[in-house]
Amino acid sequence: MIDSWTKQSPSGKTVTFKIEGDRKSGFVYSAKMDGRDIKEIKGFRDELTREGVEVMFANYVAGK
């Protein structure tokens, strides 16, 4: 499964989120802002919703 979507950040930059994987092999979540990697998180067994992925990366960027 691959799910990818884009959103506009509050600062006006384009953020691309991606979910790859399945319950058997685990999930990889990644985010890029204007083509630059923000973070890739591997090995999750839990499948997050799109909203959950967005919150996870927002918290990471905010240092939480």
Summary of the structure (lengths in Angstrom):
residues: 64
radius of gyration: 11.5
end to end distance: 28.5
largest distance: 37.0
contacts: 153
relative contact order: 0.21
helix: 20%
strand: 52%
